[in-house]
Amino acid sequence: MLAAALFSLFRLPAAAESAYRKITGTEDLISGQYVMVTPTGLAPGELRETEFAITTKAPVLDADTVVDTAGAVWILTVTENGVTLMDAYGRNIAPFGDGSYGVTAGAYEWQVLWDDEYFSIHGYSGDEPVTLVSDTIYDDGGFHACRDTDIEADPDSYESRFTLYRYMEVQVEPEPSKPEESKPEESKPEPSEPEESKPEPSEPKPSEPEPSEPEPSEPAKTSPEVTVSPEGGAVAAGEEITLSCEDETAGIYFALSADGVNYQDWELYADPISFEKGFGTVYLRAYSAAGGCEPGEETEAVFTEKFDLGWNLYFGQLHAHTDISDGTGSVEEAFRYASQVENLDFFAVTDHSNSFENAGAGEIAGDGAAVSPDWAAGKQAAASVTGENFVGLFGFEMTWPEDKQLGHISTFNTPGWQTRDQEDFSDVTTALENYYRALTTVPGSVSQFNHPNTIYGDFERFNHYSAEYDEAVSLLEIAGEDGVVDCGYYNLALDKGWHVAPANNQNNHNGQWGDASDARTVVLAKSLTEESLYAAMKDRRVYATQDSDLAISYELNGAVMGSILPESEEAEITVFLSDPTDAAIGNVEVIADGGAVLAQQWVETTAKMLELSVPGGHGYYYLRVTQPDGDVAVTAPVWMDGYDDMGIERFTSDTAAPVRGEEIGLTVTLYNDEPVDFAVESLELYADDTPVETIPDPGNVAGMSTRDYTIPYTHQELGVTEFRVEAIGSMNGERRSYEDTLSLSFRVPEQVKHIAVDASHDNSGIDRLNRLVEIAARNSISVKKFETELPENSELLLITAPSESFDEEFVERVRAFAENGGTVILCGQADMGDRDLHTSDELNKLLEAMGATVRLNDDTAWDEESGGNTPDAVSTNVFNPDSGLTSSLTPEQTFTQRAGCTVNPGSGTHLVKGRSTTRGVDADGDGQETDGDAVLLAFEELPCGGKVYVSGGLLLSDDAMKEPDNVWKSVSGNQGIVEALLKIERAAYPELVTIGEMRSGKAGEIYHIRGWVTSGTSRPGNTFSKTVYLQDDTGGVALVPFAGDEVQVGTPIEAVGRKEIRGGNVVLKLIDCEVLDEPLYNYTPETIPNKTAMDYETNGGRLVQVEGKVTKVTYAVGGRGISRITLKDGNGDYAEILIEDGIVSGADGENNLASQVKKGRTVRAIGILHLDSEGTPVLRVRNCDEVVYVPPVPVSGGSRRNPRTGDLIWIAVGVMALSGVGLAVLLKKKKR
C-alpha cells in the first residue's frame, strides 16, 4: 500500500515524469520500488503467512514499462550483504527457517543474480539452498522459496526468472508542433498508480499514492502532524488509542516497538489501537501522507501498562521533627510545607515524646491533648491540612539515649504517649519490654522501628519477640539518616520472627519536610484517609523506595505484600513495576530467609509485569529492586507461617584477615524464638564443602533465647575459603537443620599487619568498628581488641577516649610501641561527656610520653550551621591539599565528627579543619574555648621514628564510614582518609607481573596481577557463579571465588592470589582484590581462525571471537534456547560454543538463540576460552547477544568463497539450462 507513496521522495524536474521501467544488469539494481514479473506475466503481491506463500498479481506491461502495477509494487533495499525484499503490504520476506520450502515474515538478505537476460533470487532455509519461484502447485501460480533440489527434480513446475521494473525518472521529449497549427498546451502523462507498500521505520517514509507533481514555482507541501490520543503515559490493556490529523484524506501510518529501538513494520492506520494484558511498555511512531505532499513529521508516544491493582498507591513520609523537639520550624509550618510537596500524599510529624510540654504526665491510652499543648497543637496541625488529596499524621518518637543502645520507635494512632524519662521506661534492662507491653494496650496503634544502627541501638538485636508484641509493631526503617538502604537489620528482624514492612523516611530536622530527598514510604490502601492509611500499615501493605514515583504491586500465590499465608511448597510471584521518569526498572530480586537471593531478573523497560516461580519452603519472600541510577526499593514480604522461628542468627570470625596456620575463632549464634527448647544434636563446620570440625554435644537453645558456640580452627590453605556451619537438632521431636556460610581469605604471615584496639580502659566506641574491620581486611590488616597486654605483633595501635585513667605502665608501653616505629591513632571526645575524668588530659599523657607536640583540646567541636539542631555533629570538607592522606579528597566527600573535640596540631600537620563556622566551646565549664581555625584531625611524625594520628572524635566509627547508597557516590571523607592510611600501612604486595607471566609460572605460588574485567557481576544473566575473568595484553585468567557485586565489564582490578589448576583451567584463587578508581576499558576481540581460538595454551582465559558454519546444535529451554554449538570455519577447523544454564540475552533476559542459530547458517560468537568438564576447549559465552547469525555475503561474478568464512557460495557463470529451467546460477556448497 505504501510503495507508490514513495513517489514524493523521488521529486522530478518539470521536464520529467516517473514510471516503472525495465532494468538490465546488477549495476542498475539499487534500493527502490520494483515490480518483479516472470516470463509468464505474473508478479508477487503480498505474503499469505498461513500458507507460507505470496499471492500472485498480473501487472499490465507496455514494452519496457509497467502501465498498471496491479498492486505488485515491492521495495528492494540493497545492503552490504545482499538485498532485502518487502511485499506490497510492508512485510519483509524471508525463507522458512527449518530447511523446508516456503516464506515467512522476517528480515533477510537475499542474493539477486543476473544472467544477461533475467534476474533470479536465492537464499537458504536452514542449510538448504532455496530460490524464489512461482509454483504451479498453486492455482494462481503463487510464489514461495523452493528448495533447489526440488527444482532440479521437477523443473517444469517452477519459474524462477524475473524481469525487474524500477520506479524511476524518465525524461519527456515534447512532440514537435505542426507549422500550420497553433502549439497545443503541453501536458504530462499521469503516473501509474502503484499499490502502497509499507517500509520499515528505518527506511525513508513513503507519501500518499497518486502524488501530483508540483509546478516549478510551487513549494513542496508537508503532510500534517499526527495527533495521538491519549498522548502517552499509562493506559490499561484494551484501552483504545486513536490517531488523527487535520487532513481527513491523508493516510496515517504507525509502527510499534517494545524497546524503542527495534520497530515493527509500518502499518496503515484504520481502527483504534489497543494492547493486550502484559504489554508492559510500547513505543509508537506515526506520520501522515497526504496527496501531493511530503510525509509529515513523526509523532512519538510511549505507553506503559496501567494495571488494576486492587489498591491505590500513596507515597508519603512517616518520620520528621519540628521545634516541638529538636527540629526546625513550627509543626504548623511543617504540615503546610509538606502538603504542597509534589508526589507526597501523606506526611507525619513524630517529635520526641520527652520534649513535649508536661511530657512526664503522658499516658499512651490517655487524652494527650488535655495534658500537653504541644500534643494538641500537633494533632490540630495535622487535621488542618487533611483533605481529599493529602493526609497529615501526628505521632511521637520514643527515643532512648545513645548510651542505652535501645533504639528509637515511632508510634501513631494513639490518644497519648509515653516517654523515656518515665520510671517504667528508663531502666535499660526492662524498658523495651515495658514499652512493647504499653503498645498492646492500644489495639489500633501502629509502631515503627526507626533507623536501627550502632549509634542509637538495634532494639537489643530484635530480641523480646512475642506474637503480642509483633502485632503492635508493623514497620521498620531500612535507611538511616544518611539515606543509605541497608537490609541487614531488616533481615535480622524478619529472621527473628517479626512481621514488619520496610519504610524509608527522611527524618527531617532542618525543614524541607517531604522533599529533603526522593525517599518515600508507599502504602497500598483503598482510599486516602487517616483510617485507611493506618489500616494498611497495620496490615503491612507497604514498601520503601528511594524513588518518588516507582510503583510496585507484588503478590505471592495470589496474596498481596504484607500477607501471611499457610506454608506451601509453591511460591508463584506476580509483580507489576512502573517508573515513568527513569530509563528502566533495573534489577528485581526475590529475597528469602537470611537475605538469600532466590531469583533475579533485569527489566530494561520502564514498566513490566513479571511472573516468577521460586522454591517454596521459606518463611518469607520480599522483593528488592535496584534501579540503574542506584535507587533501591524494598517491599514488605509475603510470609508463609508454620515455619520455625529459630535458626542461625549470625556466623562470624574473630578476625577478618586470618593467617594460614594460625588459629582463629568462628562463632555461630543460634536463636530460638519459639516457646520450647531447641535440642541441638550436632554442630559441624565445613571448609569448601569438606567437614573439618564438629561439636558433638552442643546442648539446648532454650525457648525465647540465643546461644553462642565458638569453634577454634586452624586453616592450612591460602586464598579465599568458604566456611559453612550446619546445626542439626530437634524441636518437639521433629528434626531441624539450619546452615549459614562465611568467606574468609587466608594470607601468609608476611602479608598481614595488625591493628591492636585498646579495650582495657572501658574505651568509647570500640563496639562500632565493624567498618574498620572490613576495610582493614581488604588491605590485609587484622583488627583485634586487647584487654590486658598489647599484642607483640601489632604495627598499629588504636586508642579511643577512655573512661578509666591510664596508669604509668600503660603509658610506658605506648611510648615504647611508638619508639619501635609503630603507628598510633588516638581518638578523643567532647568535653560535654567528661565527668570525673577529662579524656583529653588522659590522651595528652600518651602524646607527651611519645614526644609529640600535637594535643587534644578540652572542648567540644561546635558548628550551629553544619550541625543544625545537633551542633556537636560537625561536618566539613576542608582538607589539607598537601597531605597524601587528603590530597585526593573532593568537596563532596564530607568528613563528620560527632561529639568530639578540636585538636592543636603543634608542630605536626593538620589533615582536616572545620568550616569557618566551626569552633571549640567549653561545654563542661572549665574555661577552655577555641575560636575559629578549628582542627579536627592532625598527623605528626615522632622523633623516635613512629607516627601518630590524632582525631577529635571517633573518625573511623561505623556511622562515619557507611558505604554510599549507590556506586555513583563517593565514600565519605572519613572512609577516604582511613583507606589512604591503611594503604600506607599495609604490607607490600608481591611484585606485579603480567597475566601471561602468571599463567606460565609455577602453580601454588602467590602472584600479583593487574587487568580489566571481561566477565563481570553487574548484570544478572550475564555472569558466571563466583567468578570474574581478568585480561591484559598478555593473557586472561579466572579469579575465584569472587564475591563482589556490581563489577562491570571493563573494570580495572588488581588481584593477589595463588595460581591453581582446576579441571585443567588456570585460575587465581583470590587472597586480595582491589577495584581501581580508573576508567573502564573493554577488550573487543577480532575474529580469528578456529584453530587459533581453541588453542588453550595460548588463549586460555581470553575473550576471543570466532565465525563459521553451524554443524551441530544442542537445544535447551524447551527448544527455544541453545546450550552448545559447533562451528566449522573455511579452513575446516571446529570451535565449540558453550551457553551455560542461566546465561541469557542482556537485552531481553532470554535464551532464544534457536530462532537464529541453525545448521548450515554462518554464526559469529564471542566468549572466554575455557576447558569444559571433558577437557575440551570451549568458548564460554557471557551474553546470548554475542552469538549472532551472519547472513550470506554478496560476491562479484567469478568469486567462489565467502571472504569471512571461506565457504563456497553462489557464482555467476553465464547462461545455463538446468533440467529445463533457465537458471543462470549454479548453487554450490562446499563438499563435506
KOLROLUM-558868 format. One record per residue (C-alpha): x, y, z. Coordinates in steps of 0.02 Angstrom, whole numbers, plus 50000, padded with zeros to 5 digits. Layout:
BEGIN
XYZ...
END
This chain:
BEGIN
500005000050000501425011950033502535008349885501835021749771501845033849915503735034649899503385044749742503635061049836505365055549892505895054849710505405072649657505565075649470506085090949374504735099349270505325090849112505245073149182503975060149235504075043949334503695026249278504155008149312505495004549183506444988449149508234987049214509584976049140511014970649250511544971449431512334988549406510564995549389509964986549546509824999949678508645002449825506905007549770505165001949715505034987349594503794976549502504544959049475503744949849328504044931949271504054927049086502274920749113501714938349162501484935049348502194945649490502244942849679500974952649782500784950949971501294937450095499994924350146500814918850310499564904950343500094896650179501934901950186501714909050010501484925349915499954929949813500024932449626499704948749533499574952049344500314969149305499984976849134501544979549029501894990448877503584985848805504864990248941503624999549052502334994149178500705002849136499694996049283500584988649435499024979249492499614980249672501284971449638502454985149699503864978549808505264988049894507014981149868508394987749981510194984249933511274981150087513094977050113512714958550119511264956549997509524962949958508014963750072506274961049997504704969750061502994964949995501554976049943500954977150124502604981850202503144964850267504924958950246505054942050161506204928050221506404909550181505594897550303506964893050426506814874250452507534867650291505854866150203505034876350066504024892050099504204910150151503784919750308503884937350376505604942450437507164952150395508284942750275509634947150149509374937849983510604935749840509974943149674510904937049519510844941849333511134930349183511144943549045509254941449020508384938149185508634940449371508474926349499508334927349690509184914949809509374911049994509484897350124508154888250226509174881050368510624873450272509564870350117509844882049968508204889149903507614900149759506104911849748504914904249620503154904549550502444887249587501134878749477500544868949628499534884449668498054888249556498634906149535500484901849520500874908449695502664912449746503744904749882505534899249918505814881949843507254870349882508464869049738508404850149749506524850849715506774862449567508064850649494506884835849516505374844249434505954859649337504344861849238503354865749396504354881149445504764897949368506224907249445506614920349311506124938449341506164954549243506334969149362505474985849330506085000049440505135016049478506215029849404506265046649320506005047049131506455062249029504995067748916505385074848745503995086748687503165082448522503585094548378502145106248336501425107148163501795123448071500015126348014499275123348187499415132848346500535124248476499475114248596499695116148783500925103448849500285090548968501185077049067500635059149068499885053849231500975041649327500305024449357499525020449524500595007749609499934999049762500595005449927501924996150022502504999450198504335002250232505174999050398505395013950514507245014750473506865017350288506295033450205504455036450241503275035050095501995047950045500205045949989499845037249822499415047049667500565061649702500375076249586501975084249532502045102349586502265116349464504055122749457503625137749566502565128049689503485123449850503325105549913501995103950049502155093350205500795081950269500015087050435500625080850603499765065750679498855067850845498955052950963497575051551092497975048851231499675056951207500575043151300500825037651480499885024051572498485015051479497564999351526497574983651421496174985151292496075004151308495915012051136497225023651062496695034250914497725042850779497105057850680497695072750579496935088450504496825081350328495485067950334496015061350163497805058050218498415040750257499115038250433500485025550461501145019050627502475007250693502664999350865504154993850969504404985551138506094993651169506105009851069507445003150953506764988350855505124993350774503874982650682503444986550502502415001950463500544998750458499145008950383498035015250525496215010350506495495006350678495935011650856497475003050927497454993251089498664981751178498434965051264498714962451450500534961351498501184972851361502244982451488502914996651379502565000851197503395014351092502355021450949502845031650797501595038850674501565050550525500335055550389500495055550199499305066750102499135067549913500435078749831501355081449996502935075950078502665063850226502345072950389503495073750538503455058550651502455059450811503125048550952502255042151108502695029851245501345019651332501565009951494500344997351558499105003151689498534988851798497004987451906498004983352061496524982352177497404995352286497875013552268499705018152296500005032752414501755039952431502235048152595503395050852743503255044252921504685052253017505015070953040505325083653177504895101653218505345113953355504225104253473505795093453496507455095553404506865100953231506735117553141505095126653116503385125153193502275110053175501015120653079502365126252958502935108252933501215101952883500865116852770502515114252681502305095452661500545097252593501245106552443502655094252402502485085552235502065067152239501795066952428500095060352482500345059452670501585066052796501895062552980502735072853115503485062153253504295073453381505225065953529503975062553666505185067853802505145085453728503255087953746502665100453873502145090254026502975075153945503075065454109501185065854129500875056853966499965040253952499835031153788497995027153813497585043753895496985060253823498615068553773497785084553712497145087853887498905085953959500075094253835499815109553723501165102553607500195086553579498585096153549499465107953426500205093453330498545084453313497675100453259499025104753131498885087553052496995088953041497095106352964497955100052805496995083752789495795083352643495375074052485497155074352415498265074652570498295067352745499265074052893499765062153033500435066353205501295053653315502795053153430504535045553435505085035953588506965039553595508135031653720509855039653741511305033153638512195025853789510735014053820510815007253642508975002553642508435012253487507015023853435505205019153397503885029953314502085026853365500475032653281498595032253307498625033453495497705046153605499275049353709501115044953728502455038053843504205044953870505915037753909506025047554070504545038754149505015025454276504385010554177505425015354026507055021954099507855005754161508834998454014508504980654071506604982154062506244997553955505944988853788504834975153857503814987853955503584998753802503044984153692501804979653828501134997553832500864997153644499734982153660498534992253768498025002453614497504989153487497385001053338499105008553364500465007353231502305007453276503915008053178505695002853221506715018253174508455017953094509205002953187511095005353197512575005553314512305023853362510545023753433510335005053456509584989853373508194985153496509354972653578509544963253414507644962453399507524950753547505954950753656504914944253511503174938253551501594936553447500774950053552502204962453528502334957653345500544963453320500984980453392502484984453279502174984453091503594994353011505494995553009506545009252929507825001752809508785018052784509645028852912509835047552922511065046852776509765038652663510825023052630509745007552613510374992952717509334977152729510444969052860509384974053009507794971052910508314953152876508804950953057507094956753119506204945552994507284930753041506874933953224505034931753182504454949953173503144953353039503684970852987503604980252822505024991652763504925010652770506065024152700505875041152781506865057152786506945060052975506895078852941507655090053073508055105052962506465108852868506165103252688504785092252757504455079052625505665084852490507355083652577507575068352465506545057252349506395043752482504605037852508503615025452610502225019052496500595012352565499345001452470497645007152531495855008552468495715027252497496735042052556496085043952733496925042852902495925027252945496335018652780498195022552792498335016052969497385000152921498594997152777500115000052889499384988253018499204975152881500974979052818500414983452639501934994552625503544996252526505045007752540505875016752395507205029752359506235034552202504745046052223503665038052087504155019652074502555009452077502614991352138501214978952160501834962152224500854946252254501384928752302500174914352275498844927452246499124936752411499694954852415501284960552503501094960252692500004944752690500304929452798499924912852713499984894752770501594885752725501684879552545502904870952431502394882552290502864900952276502174909352120502574927852111501694941252009502384958852015501944974451918503264988251911503185005451833504315020751839503855033851709505325045351749506775033051742507605024451594507245006951659506634997351811508294988351837508684972751937507244963952026507744951352160506704939152263507394938452440507004924852567507554919452741509254925952792509354937752643509554923452518509254928652337508094915652260507884923652089508274939551996507844947451829508424963151741507004973951673507554985451532505884994351513505015007451618503524996051653503394977351666502334963451735503424948951793502904931451837504224921851934504224904452009505354901552159505534886852279504294885452421504784881052598505384898052656504674908552796504594924952699504844932052524505104950452481505704959952328507204971352314507304982552160508944991152116508735004051978510085009351854510285026051944510635017052108508925019652189508365004752292506604999152335506114985252456504384977952478503514970252625503644951452622502294938752598502534926852744502214908152750501894904352931502084887153003503964887552984505024888253140505574904753214507304898153251508944896253160510664904053142510684922453185512484925553133514094916553089515674926853119517554925953135518604934453267519684941453127519294946952951521114944952896521604927352951523334919852925523684902552860524214890953000523594902453141522084898153248520504908453229518834907853318517254905053217515684909253316513924903753270512434911153360510834900953363509194909453405507564901653462506004912453462504874897553495504204894453672505014877053680506844871753683507824867553526508874852053561510484853953459511204836853419512734842053318513604857353253514754854053105515974865553014516414863452830517834871752733517464872052545516194858052575517454847252669516994843452851518374849952965517694852153142516224845353243515454849853410514624833153453513534837853602513054856253590511594855153713509964865153703509494882653648508144887353772506494894353710506474913253677508374914553689510024913753594511624903853619513394906253553514594892353502516404896253461517384883853356519294885553359520034881553190521724882253102521694882952912523204877252810522704883552636522964900652558521634911152474519764912852492518884898552580517014897052605516524890352775514834882652806514124878652976512684866352995511644864753153510594849053170509354845853308507524843453352506044852753424504584843253498505334827553423505384834753245507084835453160507764852853112509284858053010509994875652984511554881952896512504897952858514084902552762515574913952787517004917852666518754921752729520374925052636521914917152715523604925552692525394921052729526034929152891527154941252796525644948552708524654953152864524844967952979523884970453140522904984453224522764982353412521244991053488521314995853670519834988453764520654989053935520025006153990518165004953952518545014453793517125022653697516535017053526517535001053512515934991453477515665002353322517204997453222516434984553105516754995052950518564997353003518724978553016518024976552839519104990052760520664984152852520394966252792520404972552612522154978852648522744962752735522654970952906521894961753054520964971353190520904963953366520474970953536521574968353688521084969653869522734965453953524394965153860524714974553699524954961053564526784959453516526474957753329525474973853310526044987653193524604999753229523825004453396522085012253410521595020553573519895028953591519265040053731519485030653897518295030154043519695024854159521365033354188522955026854105524235020454229526095023354210526405005654148525175007854003525905024853958527635017153951527045002853840526295015253717527895025553718528945010053682527755004853543527985021653456529865021553486529955004853394529175012853240527355009053274525895019753216524705026253349522935032553317522115042453457520265047253455519605059953581517855065153629516905080953677517135088053850515245087953871515425069353905516765071854037516265068854217517595063054339518895060754200519485072954068519795061753918520855074653828522055075353977522225056453977522605055353791523805070053803524805059853931525165047453793525615061153668526825068953790527645052253828527895048953642528725065853617527315072653510526855091153507525065088553446523725089653582521855086953606520905102253668519755100753817518225107153725516785101953610516885104753423515345115253385514525121253224512745127553227512735129353037513385112352982512675103253134510965111653136509995106053288511415094553339512875106853329514095094553405513855083853247515105093553142515325090852955516665098352845517585096552681519105107352721520525095352684522405098452678522835097852492524685094952530524455078852628524495061952543523035056252650521865070252600522515077452435521365066452328519765070052426518405080452343517205093052421515805080152406516715068252524516125075652687517095072252847515975070453000516355070953186515025067653317515275073053499517125076553476518375089953524519605100653425521455097153401523015108053422524195101553287525765108653370527245105253256526255092153163525155093953009523305097053005522345085052893520555091052919519905107752979518155113053021517215125752917517365144252953515865142253069516645128153172517375132253343517775124153508516605127853654516865124753838515415112953868515965106954041516335124454105518175122754143518635138254043519435131853880518725137553713519415138253535518855151853415519005148553227520255138453126519695122853219520705107353175519815090553187521195078553130523095080353134524655069953099526425070453168528005060553134528825057053301530665059853339530815041353385530255035653211528445031753247526905040953186525365047453272523645052253205522555062453323520685064553293519485074953398518185060953383517965043153327518345046453144518265028053098516605023253176515315013353078514125027953054515525039152986516085026152858514455019152788514505012852610513695025152488511925020452437512445018852255514025016552153513995034352084514255042152255515975044152332516405036852501516395048652650517905059152692518165048452847518235032452744519335040452612520605045352745520555028452832520765019152667522265030052620523035027452792522845008652786523565007652610525115016452675525245004852824524844988352738526164975552692526864976752517526064965652386527154953452288527944960852132526674964951996526774953151847525794951351687524404938551672525434929651540526894928151663525724921551796524994908451678526724902251632527304902551813527284888551941525614882752012525434885252200526414901552201525714918652250525524931252108525044949452098524194954051933523254968551857521984968551716520254972951655518674962951685518004953451533516584944851628515864954351775514474953251905513414968551868512114960551753511084945551808511054932551672512754938151606513844932051750514744916151800514494909651977515804916352099516964920251952517574935251855518814934751713520274946751705521304950651549522804960951499523754961551335524684945451378523274933951433521704930851534521264921451693519784917251805519764924951980518924913252105517954913752215517384931452178516004938752286515954957052234514354964552166514104977352028515794974451945515584979851765516464972951612517984983951584518304987451768520164988251811520644976551954522224972152049522224954852124523364944352233523094925752238523774908352220523874900252048522904884052041522434871551906520594866451914519954854351783521424859351676520974877751687522194890451758521344900551896521934912952025521224908852197520994925952273521864932152427521634950852400520694960252266520514978952237519414988052112520435002652046519725020052028520195021451844519215022351680518415006751609519254997851463518364984751359519294971751259518474969851087519094953851006519284951850818518794935950729520224923450724520324906050645519514892250747521144882750766521984897850845520464902150951520364884651026522224884251074522064884051264523924886051297523924902451200522174909251230521514900951388520544913551491520494926351349518994934051266519014928151084517874928550932517564915050803516484912950649515954897950549514554887050484513474877950611513714859150602512904854050766511664861850887511124856151062509474863951112508884869551284507494879551367506114869251288506864870651116506914889651117508684890951182510344883051140511654876051257513034871151136513544874850956514894867550844515584879250710516674874650561517674888350478518324889450300519924880350348518934865150404519314868050589518004867050726517554878150875516414873251020515254886551092514534883751267513004893051333512784888151515511154887551612510694904951670511624914151530510364924651435510214939651322510684955951405509294964351306507774953651345508354941551481508014926051375508974912451284508054912251117509544907651010508614893550922507714906550816509314911650727510604897950755510264883350636511284870150548512064876950390511994895050443513534905650473513664911350653514874922850745515174920350932516144929151070516654920151228518044916051350519124901051311518884887851444519074869051465517424860051497517194845151612517854833651475519414844351449518764850851282519154869051239517524878851228517054897051214516114901151373514784913451314514424927751435512924935251343511744927251216511794943551117513594939151072513034924050970512384930950805511834924350637512874931250492511844932150331512634927150164513804939750084513554945049902515064942349791515554948049619515464936549468516784923049473517134923849659516904906949743517184909849929516414919950066517874931150115517474929050300517114910550316517964903250164516384893750115515994890949930514494901549882513454905949729514374911649573513794918949408514364907649268513364913749119511774907249042511434889349088509994877349073509674866449224508434852249193507404863349079507394878349197508354893449133509384896249288510894907449270511684901749430512434885649489512194884949677513624875549756514034870449932515714866049998515974847249990515764838450154
END
